[in-house]
């Protein structure tokens, strides 16, 4: 049962992070806004957006925004997406947000995530306020409009998100 805009987000629990800790939705209760991004290590689109995600995390953390990246790809079908490879990639790219493994893909299914990357923004009540892509282009250098950043700005200004849903693009989540 996928959450729609305006519905409470679905809980997740026990997702193993690259830091060895287990994360749940409640792990982020102290953050007013939570950005969940379903991503993967091998997808060119997801890889192209890593630096932008890090920059947004750095810029928006002081405003109460927390990113968490979830890898839901089946590591048997996508070897770059094993937990060990996640640890390696996050260290190499110096992720500044938690990166966790959805081992059975259930969280991605419950959220309706289809692509890597696929973004979901939750407000303080953990109501879904935005889902979709980061920007209007697969390659960050070609982006002219940031759907994700605009959604964050709307929420931080206590406004209704102007564009609450966009079509994500990238690689299909490998189940």
Helices and strands as residue ranges (DSSP letters): E 15-17, E 22-23, G 25-28, E 33-39, H 44-48, H 50-61, E 65-71, G 79-81, H 83-93, E 98-101, H 106-111, E 115-116, E 118-122, E 128-132, G 140-142, H 147-156, E 171-172
